[in-house]
Amino acid sequence: MNISSTSSGAAIESVLAAQQSSTQSKIAYAVAGKALDAQRSAGDAAVALIESAGQLGAALGKGAHLDTSG
């Protein structure tokens, strides 16, 4: 009976390890998704800032003339 309980114990441990690995993979995937969302938000904010700076410069007439004589 010792062999049977040992093999069933190993089978249970194997199933538990597989479940734990699956759970860890799901968590890692979710965390990576959140990080990607944060990077997208930061990128969108940077683009909006650059666009607003360009519009402000155009409104003030900056960059309309370039003096290349020194």
C-alpha positions in Angstrom: 0.0 0.0 0.0 2.9 2.3 0.5 3.7 2.3 -3.3 0.1 3.2 -4.1 0.0 6.1 -1.6 3.3 7.3 -2.9 2.3 7.3 -6.5 -1.1 9.0 -5.7 0.8 11.6 -3.6 3.1 12.3 -6.5 0.2 12.6 -8.9 -1.5 15.1 -6.6 1.7 17.1 -6.2 2.0 17.1 -10.0 -1.6 18.4 -10.5 -1.1 21.0 -7.8 2.2 22.2 -9.4 0.4 22.4 -12.8 -2.4 24.5 -11.3 0.1 26.8 -9.5 2.0 27.2 -12.8 -1.2 28.1 -14.6 -2.2 30.6 -12.0 1.2 32.2 -12.0 1.1 32.5 -15.8 -2.4 34.1 -15.6 -1.1 36.6 -13.0 2.0 37.4 -15.1 -0.1 38.0 -18.2 -2.5 40.3 -16.3 0.3 42.3 -14.8 2.0 42.6 -18.2 -1.4 43.8 -19.6 -1.7 46.5 -16.9 1.9 47.6 -17.6 1.1 47.9 -21.3 -2.0 49.9 -20.6 0.1 52.3 -18.4 2.7 52.7 -21.1 0.0 53.5 -23.7 -1.5 56.1 -21.4 1.9 57.7 -20.8 2.5 57.7 -24.6 -0.9 59.2 -25.3 -0.2 62.0 -22.7 3.2 62.7 -24.2 1.7 63.0 -27.7 -1.0 65.3 -26.4 1.6 67.5 -24.7 3.7 67.7 -27.9 0.6 68.5 -30.0 -0.5 71.3 -27.6 3.0 72.8 -27.5 3.0 72.9 -31.3 -0.4 74.5 -31.4 0.7 77.1 -28.8 3.8 77.9 -30.8 1.8 78.3 -34.0 -0.7 80.6 -32.2 2.1 82.9 -30.9 3.6 83.1 -34.4 6.8 81.3 -33.3 8.8 79.6 -36.0 7.2 81.6 -38.8 10.5 83.3 -39.7 14.1 81.9 -39.6 16.9 84.4 -39.4 20.0 82.7 -40.9 22.2 85.7 -41.1 24.4 86.2 -38.1 
